[in-house]
Amino acid sequence: MFNNWKIFENILGFIPSEQIKQKLNEYYKILLEENAKYNLTRIISEEEVYEKHFLDSLLFTKEFKISDQNILDIGSGPGFPGIVLKIFYPETEITLVDSNNKKVNFLNIVIEKLKLERIVAKHVRAEELARIENEKYDVVISRAVAYLDVILELASRFAKIGGQIILLKGPRADDEIKNSKNIDQKLKLSLDKKQILEDTGFGERINLFYSKKQSTPELYPRDYAKIVKESGK
Ligand code: SAM
């Protein structure tokens, strides 16, 4: 049983409540069981899942206050960061989307077994949902889904004007910013903050916080093939 809660305290400034710990433990158990049937994540050791998935999903909250926002997690995979956010912040309204049906089935198993409320998992490609859910979310978040210019194009339309797009990135975020040229201007976004975390104990992380200033130009998002073809990647 995981017991290094000190690392949560060191990084987040608090130790999770017993109820949260219990939910995380149950989540880990389901992840292991289901991962044995089909591949959900390469990271399965207890310490790594709690640190590189659970804690990593929350690092951005050191810079950004979560309350009762309506949040979209694009490409949630096995639930990072969306399920972890729901466990820590039950007052949020969360939508998880993923284009992989197995991942969505897994998300629904977790939602049901953990009795999570006001959270839905949708099997859909983000670029197909974007025009249907135009400007619906206070916060659009995504971890490890695509290169910066690609994920920004997928995410921007979903955010309300004045809303945030938060991208949980690794140490190469600066290269991605450089290679993505002025995608933020094209999408009417502005990069407000860059959170650099050098000493997490599990690798450097950089999180990017964008805000949406105006409606997304009609052109975006384009077809996925076109987005990827023109990416600075
Ligand atoms: N966010 C999770 C994490 O950090 O562990 C999963 C990351 S995984 C590398 C990328 C996920 O994004 C996959 O589950 C994939 O199916 C999903 N994905 C990729 N492109 C997508 C798209 N256009 N729309 C929806 N989901 C997408």
Residues whose N, C-alpha, C, O or C-beta is under 5 A from the ligand:
A	BS01	SAM	I74 G75 S76 G77 P78 F80 P81 V97 D98 S99 N100 K103 V124 R125 A126 E127 R143 A144 V145
